[in-house]
Amino acid sequence: MPHLVILYTGNLERETDMTALCRSLADAMLTVRDEAGKQVFPTGGTRVLAYPAAHHAVADGQRDYAFVYLNLRMGAGRSAATHQRAGDAVLAAARAHFDPLMAQRLVGITVQVDESPGQVYDAKHSNIHPLFQK
């Protein structure tokens, strides 16, 4: 954790580099700090995944609209200010990526940040985390 999952209309595939967006979003997430200045998201646990929707309907269907949904899920226990910082960082990175495209076509962007307070099971197994342990 954290996981940022991106769902987007397939019509964006030919117009933007989603791999570059994923990298940019992961980098932005790694800059988020809490009130004490501590990095919020562990480097080894930060994941960004993007999935195109082969089938979609957006707005009234009268034009070739596009849509991007970004859902950031993080473990429970962080402050409202940290949630805001994380959401703002994700939105800023998404806007930096999509604003040039939005000058040419219609695109909607939604960012949602969720906590997992009702988690009943959370297991992790990774040999990536040790690379970033200090």
mmCIF file of the C-alpha atoms, coordinates in Angstrom:
data_MODEL
# 
_entry.id   MODEL 
# 
loop_
_atom_site.group_PDB 
_atom_site.id 
_atom_site.type_symbol 
_atom_site.label_atom_id 
_atom_site.label_alt_id 
_atom_site.label_comp_id 
_atom_site.label_asym_id 
_atom_site.label_entity_id 
_atom_site.label_seq_id 
_atom_site.pdbx_PDB_ins_code 
_atom_site.Cartn_x 
_atom_site.Cartn_y 
_atom_site.Cartn_z 
_atom_site.occupancy 
_atom_site.B_iso_or_equiv 
_atom_site.pdbx_formal_charge 
_atom_site.auth_seq_id 
_atom_site.auth_comp_id 
_atom_site.auth_asym_id 
_atom_site.auth_atom_id 
_atom_site.pdbx_PDB_model_num 
ATOM 1   C CA . MET A 1 1   ? 0.000   0.000   0.000   1.00 0.00 ? 1   MET A CA 1 
ATOM 2   C CA . PRO A 1 2   ? -0.577  2.626   -1.341  1.00 0.00 ? 2   PRO A CA 1 
ATOM 3   C CA . HIS A 1 3   ? -2.140  1.550   -4.570  1.00 0.00 ? 3   HIS A CA 1 
ATOM 4   C CA . LEU A 1 4   ? -3.271  4.002   -7.202  1.00 0.00 ? 4   LEU A CA 1 
ATOM 5   C CA . VAL A 1 5   ? -5.562  2.380   -9.750  1.00 0.00 ? 5   VAL A CA 1 
ATOM 6   C CA . ILE A 1 6   ? -6.388  4.252   -12.929 1.00 0.00 ? 6   ILE A CA 1 
ATOM 7   C CA . LEU A 1 7   ? -9.351  3.355   -15.100 1.00 0.00 ? 7   LEU A CA 1 
ATOM 8   C CA . TYR A 1 8   ? -9.604  5.242   -18.365 1.00 0.00 ? 8   TYR A CA 1 
ATOM 9   C CA . THR A 1 9   ? -11.588 5.229   -21.563 1.00 0.00 ? 9   THR A CA 1 
ATOM 10  C CA . GLY A 1 10  ? -9.837  3.243   -24.251 1.00 0.00 ? 10  GLY A CA 1 
ATOM 11  C CA . ASN A 1 11  ? -9.983  6.145   -26.672 1.00 0.00 ? 11  ASN A CA 1 
ATOM 12  C CA . LEU A 1 12  ? -7.055  7.711   -24.772 1.00 0.00 ? 12  LEU A CA 1 
ATOM 13  C CA . GLU A 1 13  ? -4.725  4.828   -25.706 1.00 0.00 ? 13  GLU A CA 1 
ATOM 14  C CA . ARG A 1 14  ? -3.685  6.404   -28.985 1.00 0.00 ? 14  ARG A CA 1 
ATOM 15  C CA . GLU A 1 15  ? -3.364  9.922   -27.601 1.00 0.00 ? 15  GLU A CA 1 
ATOM 16  C CA . THR A 1 16  ? -1.266  9.758   -24.463 1.00 0.00 ? 16  THR A CA 1 
ATOM 17  C CA . ASP A 1 17  ? 1.494   7.764   -22.815 1.00 0.00 ? 17  ASP A CA 1 
ATOM 18  C CA . MET A 1 18  ? -0.156  6.026   -19.870 1.00 0.00 ? 18  MET A CA 1 
ATOM 19  C CA . THR A 1 19  ? 3.145   4.458   -18.747 1.00 0.00 ? 19  THR A CA 1 
ATOM 20  C CA . ALA A 1 20  ? 4.620   7.942   -18.422 1.00 0.00 ? 20  ALA A CA 1 
ATOM 21  C CA . LEU A 1 21  ? 1.532   8.989   -16.454 1.00 0.00 ? 21  LEU A CA 1 
ATOM 22  C CA . CYS A 1 22  ? 1.991   6.043   -14.075 1.00 0.00 ? 22  CYS A CA 1 
ATOM 23  C CA . ARG A 1 23  ? 5.627   6.975   -13.455 1.00 0.00 ? 23  ARG A CA 1 
ATOM 24  C CA . SER A 1 24  ? 4.748   10.624  -12.909 1.00 0.00 ? 24  SER A CA 1 
ATOM 25  C CA . LEU A 1 25  ? 1.994   9.711   -10.446 1.00 0.00 ? 25  LEU A CA 1 
ATOM 26  C CA . ALA A 1 26  ? 4.244   7.324   -8.507  1.00 0.00 ? 26  ALA A CA 1 
ATOM 27  C CA . ASP A 1 27  ? 6.925   10.015  -8.299  1.00 0.00 ? 27  ASP A CA 1 
ATOM 28  C CA . ALA A 1 28  ? 4.331   12.533  -7.069  1.00 0.00 ? 28  ALA A CA 1 
ATOM 29  C CA . MET A 1 29  ? 3.081   10.107  -4.421  1.00 0.00 ? 29  MET A CA 1 
ATOM 30  C CA . LEU A 1 30  ? 6.626   9.668   -3.132  1.00 0.00 ? 30  LEU A CA 1 
ATOM 31  C CA . THR A 1 31  ? 6.881   13.413  -2.471  1.00 0.00 ? 31  THR A CA 1 
ATOM 32  C CA . VAL A 1 32  ? 3.886   13.482  -0.100  1.00 0.00 ? 32  VAL A CA 1 
ATOM 33  C CA . ARG A 1 33  ? 4.886   14.269  3.485   1.00 0.00 ? 33  ARG A CA 1 
ATOM 34  C CA . ASP A 1 34  ? 2.869   14.249  6.692   1.00 0.00 ? 34  ASP A CA 1 
ATOM 35  C CA . GLU A 1 35  ? 2.701   17.083  9.223   1.00 0.00 ? 35  GLU A CA 1 
ATOM 36  C CA . ALA A 1 36  ? 6.029   16.003  10.720  1.00 0.00 ? 36  ALA A CA 1 
ATOM 37  C CA . GLY A 1 37  ? 7.709   16.022  7.309   1.00 0.00 ? 37  GLY A CA 1 
ATOM 38  C CA . LYS A 1 38  ? 7.898   12.231  7.087   1.00 0.00 ? 38  LYS A CA 1 
ATOM 39  C CA . GLN A 1 39  ? 7.387   10.495  3.744   1.00 0.00 ? 39  GLN A CA 1 
ATOM 40  C CA . VAL A 1 40  ? 3.809   9.171   3.789   1.00 0.00 ? 40  VAL A CA 1 
ATOM 41  C CA . PHE A 1 41  ? 4.070   6.347   1.275   1.00 0.00 ? 41  PHE A CA 1 
ATOM 42  C CA . PRO A 1 42  ? 6.873   3.788   1.428   1.00 0.00 ? 42  PRO A CA 1 
ATOM 43  C CA . THR A 1 43  ? 8.909   3.755   -1.744  1.00 0.00 ? 43  THR A CA 1 
ATOM 44  C CA . GLY A 1 44  ? 8.860   -0.028  -2.033  1.00 0.00 ? 44  GLY A CA 1 
ATOM 45  C CA . GLY A 1 45  ? 5.104   -0.203  -1.525  1.00 0.00 ? 45  GLY A CA 1 
ATOM 46  C CA . THR A 1 46  ? 4.007   2.458   -3.989  1.00 0.00 ? 46  THR A CA 1 
ATOM 47  C CA . ARG A 1 47  ? 2.156   1.019   -6.975  1.00 0.00 ? 47  ARG A CA 1 
ATOM 48  C CA . VAL A 1 48  ? 0.344   2.668   -9.863  1.00 0.00 ? 48  VAL A CA 1 
ATOM 49  C CA . LEU A 1 49  ? -1.673  0.526   -12.260 1.00 0.00 ? 49  LEU A CA 1 
ATOM 50  C CA . ALA A 1 50  ? -3.663  1.704   -15.286 1.00 0.00 ? 50  ALA A CA 1 
ATOM 51  C CA . TYR A 1 51  ? -6.427  -0.171  -17.098 1.00 0.00 ? 51  TYR A CA 1 
ATOM 52  C CA . PRO A 1 52  ? -8.251  0.913   -20.263 1.00 0.00 ? 52  PRO A CA 1 
ATOM 53  C CA . ALA A 1 53  ? -11.977 0.370   -20.499 1.00 0.00 ? 53  ALA A CA 1 
ATOM 54  C CA . ALA A 1 54  ? -12.649 -1.307  -23.816 1.00 0.00 ? 54  ALA A CA 1 
ATOM 55  C CA . HIS A 1 55  ? -16.319 -0.362  -23.465 1.00 0.00 ? 55  HIS A CA 1 
ATOM 56  C CA . HIS A 1 56  ? -17.540 2.929   -22.093 1.00 0.00 ? 56  HIS A CA 1 
ATOM 57  C CA . ALA A 1 57  ? -20.246 5.567   -22.209 1.00 0.00 ? 57  ALA A CA 1 
ATOM 58  C CA . VAL A 1 58  ? -19.411 9.137   -21.216 1.00 0.00 ? 58  VAL A CA 1 
ATOM 59  C CA . ALA A 1 59  ? -21.870 12.013  -20.906 1.00 0.00 ? 59  ALA A CA 1 
ATOM 60  C CA . ASP A 1 60  ? -24.431 12.225  -23.717 1.00 0.00 ? 60  ASP A CA 1 
ATOM 61  C CA . GLY A 1 61  ? -22.389 10.227  -26.230 1.00 0.00 ? 61  GLY A CA 1 
ATOM 62  C CA . GLN A 1 62  ? -22.636 12.996  -28.814 1.00 0.00 ? 62  GLN A CA 1 
ATOM 63  C CA . ARG A 1 63  ? -18.852 13.499  -28.961 1.00 0.00 ? 63  ARG A CA 1 
ATOM 64  C CA . ASP A 1 64  ? -15.671 11.517  -28.473 1.00 0.00 ? 64  ASP A CA 1 
ATOM 65  C CA . TYR A 1 65  ? -15.366 12.238  -24.763 1.00 0.00 ? 65  TYR A CA 1 
ATOM 66  C CA . ALA A 1 66  ? -12.633 10.697  -22.630 1.00 0.00 ? 66  ALA A CA 1 
ATOM 67  C CA . PHE A 1 67  ? -12.503 9.992   -18.926 1.00 0.00 ? 67  PHE A CA 1 
ATOM 68  C CA . VAL A 1 68  ? -9.853  9.099   -16.350 1.00 0.00 ? 68  VAL A CA 1 
ATOM 69  C CA . TYR A 1 69  ? -10.682 7.790   -12.871 1.00 0.00 ? 69  TYR A CA 1 
ATOM 70  C CA . LEU A 1 70  ? -7.857  7.663   -10.327 1.00 0.00 ? 70  LEU A CA 1 
ATOM 71  C CA . ASN A 1 71  ? -8.482  5.847   -7.054  1.00 0.00 ? 71  ASN A CA 1 
ATOM 72  C CA . LEU A 1 72  ? -5.770  6.130   -4.411  1.00 0.00 ? 72  LEU A CA 1 
ATOM 73  C CA . ARG A 1 73  ? -6.157  3.577   -1.645  1.00 0.00 ? 73  ARG A CA 1 
ATOM 74  C CA . MET A 1 74  ? -4.056  3.861   1.495   1.00 0.00 ? 74  MET A CA 1 
ATOM 75  C CA . GLY A 1 75  ? -3.880  2.229   4.884   1.00 0.00 ? 75  GLY A CA 1 
ATOM 76  C CA . ALA A 1 76  ? -5.879  3.698   7.755   1.00 0.00 ? 76  ALA A CA 1 
ATOM 77  C CA . GLY A 1 77  ? -4.553  6.114   10.325  1.00 0.00 ? 77  GLY A CA 1 
ATOM 78  C CA . ARG A 1 78  ? -3.445  9.143   8.354   1.00 0.00 ? 78  ARG A CA 1 
ATOM 79  C CA . SER A 1 79  ? -4.766  12.622  9.040   1.00 0.00 ? 79  SER A CA 1 
ATOM 80  C CA . ALA A 1 80  ? -7.276  14.524  6.928   1.00 0.00 ? 80  ALA A CA 1 
ATOM 81  C CA . ALA A 1 81  ? -4.473  16.936  6.009   1.00 0.00 ? 81  ALA A CA 1 
ATOM 82  C CA . THR A 1 82  ? -2.397  14.023  4.713   1.00 0.00 ? 82  THR A CA 1 
ATOM 83  C CA . HIS A 1 83  ? -5.353  12.731  2.696   1.00 0.00 ? 83  HIS A CA 1 
ATOM 84  C CA . GLN A 1 84  ? -5.694  16.210  1.180   1.00 0.00 ? 84  GLN A CA 1 
ATOM 85  C CA . ARG A 1 85  ? -1.966  16.438  0.389   1.00 0.00 ? 85  ARG A CA 1 
ATOM 86  C CA . ALA A 1 86  ? -2.019  13.017  -1.270  1.00 0.00 ? 86  ALA A CA 1 
ATOM 87  C CA . GLY A 1 87  ? -5.099  13.836  -3.349  1.00 0.00 ? 87  GLY A CA 1 
ATOM 88  C CA . ASP A 1 88  ? -3.688  17.219  -4.342  1.00 0.00 ? 88  ASP A CA 1 
ATOM 89  C CA . ALA A 1 89  ? -0.391  15.607  -5.412  1.00 0.00 ? 89  ALA A CA 1 
ATOM 90  C CA . VAL A 1 90  ? -2.182  13.020  -7.555  1.00 0.00 ? 90  VAL A CA 1 
ATOM 91  C CA . LEU A 1 91  ? -4.463  15.624  -9.122  1.00 0.00 ? 91  LEU A CA 1 
ATOM 92  C CA . ALA A 1 92  ? -1.540  17.971  -9.861  1.00 0.00 ? 92  ALA A CA 1 
ATOM 93  C CA . ALA A 1 93  ? 0.407   15.192  -11.591 1.00 0.00 ? 93  ALA A CA 1 
ATOM 94  C CA . ALA A 1 94  ? -2.674  14.091  -13.555 1.00 0.00 ? 94  ALA A CA 1 
ATOM 95  C CA . ARG A 1 95  ? -3.352  17.663  -14.641 1.00 0.00 ? 95  ARG A CA 1 
ATOM 96  C CA . ALA A 1 96  ? 0.259   18.195  -15.687 1.00 0.00 ? 96  ALA A CA 1 
ATOM 97  C CA . HIS A 1 97  ? -0.061  15.100  -17.857 1.00 0.00 ? 97  HIS A CA 1 
ATOM 98  C CA . PHE A 1 98  ? -3.521  15.712  -19.312 1.00 0.00 ? 98  PHE A CA 1 
ATOM 99  C CA . ASP A 1 99  ? -3.786  19.527  -19.557 1.00 0.00 ? 99  ASP A CA 1 
ATOM 100 C CA . PRO A 1 100 ? -2.039  19.645  -22.958 1.00 0.00 ? 100 PRO A CA 1 
ATOM 101 C CA . LEU A 1 101 ? -4.422  16.974  -24.248 1.00 0.00 ? 101 LEU A CA 1 
ATOM 102 C CA . MET A 1 102 ? -7.401  18.791  -22.705 1.00 0.00 ? 102 MET A CA 1 
ATOM 103 C CA . ALA A 1 103 ? -6.522  21.811  -24.857 1.00 0.00 ? 103 ALA A CA 1 
ATOM 104 C CA . GLN A 1 104 ? -7.370  19.617  -27.874 1.00 0.00 ? 104 GLN A CA 1 
ATOM 105 C CA . ARG A 1 105 ? -10.159 17.284  -26.688 1.00 0.00 ? 105 ARG A CA 1 
ATOM 106 C CA . LEU A 1 106 ? -12.740 16.810  -23.949 1.00 0.00 ? 106 LEU A CA 1 
ATOM 107 C CA . VAL A 1 107 ? -11.471 14.807  -20.958 1.00 0.00 ? 107 VAL A CA 1 
ATOM 108 C CA . GLY A 1 108 ? -12.932 14.376  -17.489 1.00 0.00 ? 108 GLY A CA 1 
ATOM 109 C CA . ILE A 1 109 ? -10.688 13.526  -14.539 1.00 0.00 ? 109 ILE A CA 1 
ATOM 110 C CA . THR A 1 110 ? -11.809 12.242  -11.137 1.00 0.00 ? 110 THR A CA 1 
ATOM 111 C CA . VAL A 1 111 ? -9.468  11.588  -8.207  1.00 0.00 ? 111 VAL A CA 1 
ATOM 112 C CA . GLN A 1 112 ? -10.715 9.755   -5.124  1.00 0.00 ? 112 GLN A CA 1 
ATOM 113 C CA . VAL A 1 113 ? -8.716  8.900   -2.016  1.00 0.00 ? 113 VAL A CA 1 
ATOM 114 C CA . ASP A 1 114 ? -9.888  5.969   0.109   1.00 0.00 ? 114 ASP A CA 1 
ATOM 115 C CA . GLU A 1 115 ? -8.669  4.503   3.351   1.00 0.00 ? 115 GLU A CA 1 
ATOM 116 C CA . SER A 1 116 ? -9.102  0.889   4.241   1.00 0.00 ? 116 SER A CA 1 
ATOM 117 C CA . PRO A 1 117 ? -10.374 1.154   7.824   1.00 0.00 ? 117 PRO A CA 1 
ATOM 118 C CA . GLY A 1 118 ? -12.536 -1.955  7.622   1.00 0.00 ? 118 GLY A CA 1 
ATOM 119 C CA . GLN A 1 119 ? -9.733  -4.176  6.465   1.00 0.00 ? 119 GLN A CA 1 
ATOM 120 C CA . VAL A 1 120 ? -10.049 -7.658  7.870   1.00 0.00 ? 120 VAL A CA 1 
ATOM 121 C CA . TYR A 1 121 ? -6.944  -9.092  6.242   1.00 0.00 ? 121 TYR A CA 1 
ATOM 122 C CA . ASP A 1 122 ? -3.816  -7.363  4.991   1.00 0.00 ? 122 ASP A CA 1 
ATOM 123 C CA . ALA A 1 123 ? -0.880  -9.542  4.035   1.00 0.00 ? 123 ALA A CA 1 
ATOM 124 C CA . LYS A 1 124 ? 2.233   -8.445  2.215   1.00 0.00 ? 124 LYS A CA 1 
ATOM 125 C CA . HIS A 1 125 ? 5.098   -10.450 0.791   1.00 0.00 ? 125 HIS A CA 1 
ATOM 126 C CA . SER A 1 126 ? 7.760   -8.541  -1.120  1.00 0.00 ? 126 SER A CA 1 
ATOM 127 C CA . ASN A 1 127 ? 11.462  -8.504  -1.739  1.00 0.00 ? 127 ASN A CA 1 
ATOM 128 C CA . ILE A 1 128 ? 11.160  -4.930  -3.030  1.00 0.00 ? 128 ILE A CA 1 
ATOM 129 C CA . HIS A 1 129 ? 10.723  -3.173  0.349   1.00 0.00 ? 129 HIS A CA 1 
ATOM 130 C CA . PRO A 1 130 ? 14.181  -4.106  1.655   1.00 0.00 ? 130 PRO A CA 1 
ATOM 131 C CA . LEU A 1 131 ? 15.766  -2.159  -1.197  1.00 0.00 ? 131 LEU A CA 1 
ATOM 132 C CA . PHE A 1 132 ? 14.430  1.060   0.286   1.00 0.00 ? 132 PHE A CA 1 
ATOM 133 C CA . GLN A 1 133 ? 14.802  0.356   4.008   1.00 0.00 ? 133 GLN A CA 1 
ATOM 134 C CA . LYS A 1 134 ? 17.248  2.707   5.694   1.00 0.00 ? 134 LYS A CA 1 
# 
